[in-house]
Amino acid sequence: MNRNAKILMIGMGGLSVMVMFVLIVLVTMSSSFGGSVAVIPIQGQIGYSSSNMLGGSVVNPDEIKEQIKTAEADKSVSAILLEINSPGGTPVASEEIMDEVKDCKKPVVSWISDNGASGAYLAATGSDKIVASNSSMVGSIGVIMDLTNLSDLYQKLGIDRYAIKGGKYKDIGADYRDLTSEEKSMLQTMVDENYESFVANVAQNRKLSKKYVESIAEGQIYTGKQAKKLKLIDEIGGKDQALDIAAKLGGIHGPYKVITMKSSQSFSDILNTLSSKIGYSIGKGIGSLLEEDTIQNMY
């Protein structure tokens, strides 16, 4: 091989390396500059087949999971922001969202606006970062089972209400009679198990000791400022700051687009569903108090 041929081959090799380098830089820049953050609203009670007849919105976890999967599959989306304003929801529904968030391969940031309590807070703990405003309501880690005994009222009104049942405990929690000591013990065991699960999930997701979480998990609602001190959230800030944090985690440098995901649930879907009987929520279960004869086990 003559000298000119060698120089030509070396030059072509060097050119190929330069072309590959430029392509790599362009690919990196395209994924880092001008990327998108997908916003997924979680606003209202969380639950499967649950309608809030008080007029509030209802969040179906299947919708949220589908939106997370869609954002994860979209190459233009670099990160996800969960925009949370929810008092909680049913245990299974809240845990399903939490698990989906944890399994997401892209960075997920949760921003708590007015309210991120109980099951909604549990869902948020699955994210990489939690941001809340100073005055946001955060936490409510605890369990309550809400029962009503109207037997005296029925007697005063002359109403003789009863049930024909098959199974000793089939009418446990019915409002026409009080619970037996055995039934109270059974239900307390259920509440204790749910509480243990709630605390364990928060401890694991927030990288805190179970003992520490138990010390602050007595059902209290904390402000965002208090929650930051208690390590329940990571940052104090508004939606814009939360978006910036998500963009940074997603490797975006410079301007980025914000895409708000829309729910495909129709109004008729909401009207035709029934209220869930067991739910994580604040106090007596916002949005789920209209149903009669309901044992409400709530986070």
Secondary structure by P-SEA (a helix, b strand, c coil): ccaaaaaaaaaaaaaaaaaaaaaaaaaaaaaccbbbbbbbbbcccccccccccccbbbbcaaaaaaaaaaaaacccccbbbbbcccccccaaaaaaaaaaaaacccbbbbbbcccccaaaaaaaaaccbbbbcccccccccbbbbbbbbaaaaaaaacccccccccccccccccccccccaaaaaaaaaaaaaaaaaaaaaaaaaacccaaaaaaacccccccaaaaaaaccccccccaaaaaaaaaaaaccccbbbbbbbbbcccaaaaaabbbbccccccccccccccccccccccc
